[in-house]
Amino acid sequence: MSFASRFAVPLLVLAPFIAATPARADTTADGAAALQAQIRAWVAGLTGPAVDLGSHAVRVTPAGDAYRFELPLTGPVGNTGWVITGEPITAIAKPLDKGAWTITSIQLPTPLRVDRTEAPDGKPYSWMLALAGQQVHGQFDPTLATGSRFEGTLRGYSSLSQTAAGTHSSHYDRYVWNGSWVPAGDGRVTVSNQVQGHNLTVFIDAAARNRSITATVGTIRSSGRIERLSFERLGAIVRTVSGLVPTATQAASTAAVPNSIAPDDRTRLHDLVAALRDLLGGVQAQTKLERIRVDVGGQRGTLASLTIGSHAAAPGGMLDASFNLAVEGFDSPLVPQGPLHDYLPRRIALTPRVSGVPADDLMSLLDRAIDGADKDSLQAEALGLLAKGPLKIGLEDVAIDLGAATLKANGSVTIAAVDDIKGSARIDAVGLDTLIHSANTVPQLASAAPFLIMLKGIGEQKGDTTTWNVTYADGHTEVNGTDLSALMPSSPATPDQPHVHK
C-alpha cells in the first residue's frame, strides 16, 4: 500500500461513520449514544456477519458543541492472525447547517504497530509507524449537496517493516496532502488529491539476498483524480468483498487454491462484477520524483527526475488506458567520464496505450468465467472481443535524448482478429551522422556502426533529420515504401514468389 493510501485511510474510515446519519444539533450524551448506535448498525450492515470487528467499533461522545469520534485499534483483527497495538484514531466533528460537518482535527495513533505471528508460512511479520507531528482538518458534506475538502500535514513520518526476507524502513521529513470531493450528481462525486513529500529516505536490508538498498528522494509530487465515483457501488463492493473474507482467509492459511467456487461465493463474485461495471467514469494519476539517489550494494546511480502516470476510462463503452514514463538526468560513477558517459541518456520517455476493448463485454466474460465456462469457450469469446473493438495497442510520445542525437517516435498496431493485424509508426532521429561518426572512431561503440549505417540507408534524409515511416499489413513490413519482408527468415515472399504490394 502506498503512503498516500495509508494516509487517506482515516478519512475514508471516519467519513462514512459521519455519513451514516444526518447531522444532529443536540450534542448531548443521549444524542451521542443514538448516533453511535446508528453508525455501528450501518457498519455492521456494510461488512456483514462475515467480518468480526470485535472491539474495533466506533465510539461517539459529546464534546461541547461537537462530537468526538473514536475508533479503537488495539487488539486482534477477527481471526486473520493480525494484531494491532496503538491508540485509537480520533476526530472532533461539529455539525453545521444543512447536514455538513466541520472536522477540526483527526489524530492518527503514534506509535502504531501491526504484527502477524501466525502467518501461513510460519514467518512473522511486523509493521510500525511513528509521527513527530500531525495536523489534519477539513469539511465534509455527506448529503453531497456541497463539496468536501480535507487537508493534512505529517512531520517526521517514520515506518519500519520486518519480515523473514529482511527489513524495510522509510522516513519523510514532511508530507502534505489535500483533497476534495465535488458532487457530480446521482450520488456520485469527483475525487481529487495532491500530495507533496519532502526528503524521503528508504533503506532495505534484504538479508535473504545479503544485499542492502538505500535510496533518497528530494521531493515527491503526486496528483490523482477519480471521475464520477459512485458511493452506492463502492458500498456494494465493500459488502461483497467482506463476504469473501472467510474463503480468502482459509485459502491463505492452507496455501491452496480451491478446486471450485462455492455457490454463495459465486453469487458474491457476480455482485462484485455488477458493482464494478459502473463504479466510476475514469481515473488518472501522476507522480514525479526529483533528485533521486540509489545505492544497491555499493552500486550507485542518480536521476534528476522520474515521472510515472496512468489513466483509464471507457468513452463510448470502449476501454482506453495508458501509462506514461519519463526518466531524466541519469548518471553513475560506474560509467567513467569519456565517450560512453557522453552518450548516457539525458531523457527517456514513452507512453504505451491500449484501447478498443468493449468494457461491458469484458465484464460479461468475467461473469462467464465465474460460472465455470470451459477454457475453449472463454478463449473464443475473448477473441470475439477483437472484432468488436478492434483492439489497438500504441506506443506514443517516445523520446530519447542522447545529447548529440535525439529520437522521437509514435506508432500503433490494430488487431481486428488473430489474422487481421495492421500497424504503422513514424520515427524521427536527429544527429544520426554524429552517432555514426562516434561509432567509427570510438572503440567502445564500434559494434553499433553497421547497424547505424543500415538504419541511415533505409531512412529518408531531410536536413539533419532521418525519418522512417513503417507500415505492417498482410504479413509484410515496409519502411519508407521498401518491402523488408524478403529479408525476414519467416517471410512468405521468396525470389520465386515476389510480393506485390497492394
N, C-alpha and C positions, 0 to 999 in steps of 0.2 A: 504493500500500500504506500502511495506517495505521501510525502509530508503534508502537502496541501489537502489531501483526502483526510488524513488523520485530524488536521486542524478543523476541518468542516464538520466532523462527526458530532461534537457537542451541539452545534447549531441545528443540525439536521435531526438530532435526537430530541432536543428541547422544543423546537418549533412545532412538531406535531402534537406534543403534550398541550401546548397553549392552544393549538388549533382545534383541539378536541371539543372545546366548548366556547360559547361566546364570552367576551369579556364581562366580568362582574364588577359592579361598583361597591358591593358590600364586602370589603376585605376584612371580614371578621373570622373568628375561629370556625363558626358554622359554615360560612361561605367557603373557606379554605378546605374544610372536610368534604363538602359537596363537590368542589372542583377536583380534589384528589380522587374521590371515588369515580367520578365520570372519566377522568383521564385513565385510571387503571383499567376500567371496563373497556375503554376504547382500545388500549394497547393489547389487552387480552383478546379482544375480537380480531385485532390485526394479526397477531402472531399465532393465535390458535393454541389448542392444548398441547401441540407437539413440542412447543418451546417452553421450558420451565424457567421462568425468570427468577424464581427463588426470592431472595431478599432484594433483588435489583428492581424495585418498584419505586416510582416517583413519590416524593413526599411534598406536600404543599402546606405552608404555614403563613399566617398573615404577617406582614412587615410594614406597619404604618398604613399608608395608602397604597401599598403594593403587595405582591405575593413573593414569597421566597420558594423557589423550586429547587429540590434537592434530589439527585439521582445517585443512590448508593452504588458503589462499585465493588467493594471488598467482598470476597467470597468466591466459591466455585460457580462457574457458568454452566448450570444444568449438569448433565452427565458427559460433557465434552472432554473433561480432563483438564480444562483451563482453569486457573485460579488467579484472581485479580487482587492486588493489595494496593490500597490508596484511599485518600479522602474522597468524598462524593464530588460529583460535578454540581455546581450550584449556580443559580442565576436569580437576579431580582427583576421581576417584570411588573410593570404598572399598567393597569387597564386605562385606555384612552377612550375618546368618543367613537361611536360607530364601529366598535369591535376591534380596533387596533391596540397594540401593546408597545410600550417602550421598554427596552431591556437595558438597564443601567450597567450591568456587569455580568459576565459569565466567567467563572473561575474553574480552570482545569486543575485536577489534582497534581501536586508536585511534592515529593516524588510519586511516580506511579510505576507499578511492577506487574508484569504478566508472566506467569510460569505455567509450563505444562510438563509435569513429571511423569505422566502416564501416556506418553506418546506411543503410537502403534509400533514404531521401530525400536522402542525402548530407550531412545536417546532423548535426554532432557532438552528443554528449550526455555529461554527466558528473554524478556524484553523490558527495559527500564527507560523511564523518561524523567527529566528534571528541567525546571524552568527557573531562571533567575528573576524574571518579572513578566507580567502579562496584563493586558488591558483589552477587553472585548466588550462592545456595546452595539446597539442598533435599534431598529424599529421594525415591528412585524405586524402585518395585517392578514390574519387567517381568512378573512372574508374575500380576499383578493380584489376588493374594491379599489384599493390604492396599492402603490408599490411598497416593497420592503427592502431594507438595507442592513448590512452588517459590516462592521469594521473591527479590526483587531491588530494588535502588535504583541509579538512574543520576543523576549530578550533572553539571551543566554540559553537557547534551546540545546539540550544535550540528550542523546539517546544511545543505548548500548544493547545489542542483542548478542546472545551466546547460544551456540549450537555445537553439535559434535564436530561440525566441519570447521569451526573457528569462531572468532568474534567479529563484530561489525559495530563501529561507533561513528557518530556524526555530531557535528556541533555547528550551530548558526549563532553569529553574534546578534543578529536581529532579523526578524521575519515579519513582514507587514502584509496584511490581507484585507481586501474589501470586496464585497459582493452585493448584488441586487437581484430582486425578483420583481419583474414587471408583468402585471396582468396582461394576458393575451386573449382573453375571452374563453367561454366554455370551460371554465375551471382550469385553465392552463396558464402557465407563466413562462416567460423567457428569463432564464437564469444566466447571469454573467458574473465573472470574478476576475480579479487581477491580484497577483501576489509578487512580492519582491523579497528575496533572501540575500543577506549580506554576509560575506566572509564565511563560506561553508568549508568545513574540513571533514573529510571522510577517511577512516582508517579501517582496513580489512586485514585481519590476520587469519589467513587460510591455513590453519595448522595441518589439515589433511594433505595439503599440497606443498607444505613447507615454503610458503610464499606470503609476502605481505604487500599490500597495495595502499598507497597514500595518495589522496587527491585533494586539491584545494580549488575553490571557485570563488572569484571575487564577487560577482553579482549574478543572481538568477532572477530573470523576469519571466513571468508566466501569465497567460490570459486564457480564458475559456468562455464558451457560450453554448447554451442549450436552448434551442428554439421550441416553443410551444410544448413544454413538458406537462404531461397530464398527471396530476396528483392522484386521481382516481385509479389510473392504470398502474402507477407506481405502488399504490397501496395493494393492488391485486398481486403484483409481483412479490411484495414482501410476504403476503399471506401464503402464496403458493410455495415460495422458497422455504418458508418456515415449516410447511408441511413435509418438505423433502428432507429436513434436517435429520430425523431418525435414520432414514435409509442411508444418507451420506455418512453419518457417524458410524454406523455399523460397517459399511464398506471400508471406511478408513481404518477401523480397528482390526479388521480381518485382512486388510490389504488385498482384497479380492473383488473382482468385478462381477456383479450379479449376472446370471445367465439369462434372466428375463426381467421384465418390468412388472411389478405388482399392479393390479388394476387401479387401486387408489392413486399410486404414484403416476400411472399413465394419465389419469384424469388431471392430476396436478400439472403435469408437463404440458398437456393440451391447453390448460388455463394459462400457463406461463407464455406459451406461444401467442395465444389470443391477446394477452396484455401487451406483449412486445410489438404487435402489429402496428399500433398507432400510439406508441408511448411518447414520441417526440417528433418534431418536424425536422430536426437536423442538429448536428453538433460540430463544433470546431474548437481547436486548442492549439496553442503555440507556446514554446518555451525557448528562451535564449540564455545560454550560459556564457559568461565573459571571464577572461583571464583565468584559464584552466591550466593547472599543473598536475601531472600524473607521474608517480614513481612506482614501477612494478618490479620489485626485486632488484632495485638498482638501475633499471632501465627507465630513463626519464624522457619526458616529452612535454611540450606546451602547445596550447591552442589559444589564439586570440579570442575566438568565439565558436560556439556550436549552437545551431538553431534547429529545432525539431518541431514540426507541426503536422496537423492532420485535420481532415474534415470528412463528414459523411452526411448524406441527405438522400432523399428519394423523390426528386422532382418528376412529376408525371407518373409516379409509381415505379420509376426505374432507379435502382441503387446507383449512387455516384459517390465514390470515396477516393481520397487522395492522401498522400503522405509526402511531406517535403523535408529535405535535409540540406543543411548548408554548413560547411566547415571552413573556417578562415584562419590564416596565420599559423600553420603547423611549423614547429621547429623542434629539433632534438640535438643534444650534444653528441649523440651516437652517429650523426651524419656530419663529418668534419667539413670545415669550410673548403670550398672548391667547386668543381663543375656539378657534382651531384647535389650539393647543398643549394646551388643557384637554381636548380630545377625542382626544388621541393614545392609542392602545390601551395600557392598562396590562397586559393579559394576553390572549393569543390561544392557544387550544388546540383540537386536533381529533385524531380517531383514525379514519382510513379502514380498512375491514376487508373482506376478500374471503374467502368460504367456500363450501363445497358443490361443489368440483371433485374428482372421483374421482381420487386420486393414481395408482393402478395404470393406469387407462385413459389418463391423461395420458402416462405413461411408454410405454405401448403405441403411442400416437400418435407419440411421438418415434421409436420403432423403425420405424414405417411411413414416416416422413419420411426416415429414414436409408436405407431400402430404395428410396427414389425414387418413392414413391406419387404419383400425379398430384394437382395442386392441388385440383381439384374434389372428389376422393375425400377428401382430408385436411380440406377445409372442411366437408364433410357429416359427417365423423366428429367434428370439433370441435364442431359444432352439436349432435350427438347427446349430447355430454357434459352439455349444459344440462339435458336431461330427466333424466339420472341424478343430478343434483345435488339440487335445482336450484341454479344459481349465485345467490349472494346477495352484493350489494355494499352495504356500510353505511357510514355516517358517524356515529361515536359520540363522545360526550363533547365536543361542540362548545361552546366557551365564549369569549365576547368581553366584556371588561370595559373600558368607556369612562369609568369613574369615575361619572358622573352616570347612566349607563344600562348594563345588562348583558343579555346574551343567552345562553341555553342551548338546545341542540337535540340530538336523536337521530333517526336515520332510516335506512331501508334500502330497497333495491329487489331484488325476487326475479325472476329470469329463468329460466323453465322452457323457453322456446322463443323464437324471434325475435318471434312474435306473441302471446306469453303473458308479459306483464310486469306486475308489480304492485309497488306501493310505498306506504310510509306514513312520516310524520315528525311529530314534535311540537316546536314552537318556543315558548319562553317568553322574553318580554322584560320587564324591569323598568325603569321610568323612561322609557317611550316619550313620555309627555306632556312631560317635560323636554326631550327631543330636539326635539319639535315646536315648543315654545316658543323654543328656541335658533334653530331654522331660520327662524322667523318674525321674529326680532329681530336676528340676526347676518347681515350681507350675504354673508359668505363661505359660509354654509350655506344660503342661500335656495333654491338649486336642489334641495335634498333635501326641502323641505317638502311638495310634492304627493305624493311617493312615501310619505313617512311618514304622511301623513293617510290615504292609501288603505289602508296596512297596518293602521292603527288601525281603520278602518271595517270590515274583514273579520275582525278579531280578536275574541276573547272576553275581556271585561274582568272581572277579579276583584281588587279592591283596586288595587294599583299594578302588577299583572302582566297582560300581554296575551298570550294564548295562540292559536296557530294549529295546528290538527290537520289535516294534509294527507294525502290519500289519492289514489292513482292506480290505475286499473283500467279495462280495456276502452277505453283511449284517452281516458279522461275524468279530469280533475283536480278534486277537491273540497277546499275549505278550510272547515272548521267546518260541513260539510254543504251548502255552496253550491257548485254546479257552475260552474266557471270556464271550461269548455271552449268555451262560446259566445263568450268573449272572445278566444280564440286564433284567429289568422288561418287556421290549417290545420285547425280543428276540423271534424269531420263533422256536428256539430249546427248546424242553421240554424233561422230563425224558422218555416220551413215544416215542418221535421222536428225538433221539440224532442226532446232526450234525456230519456228516462225512466230515472231511477236504479233499478237493480235492488236 
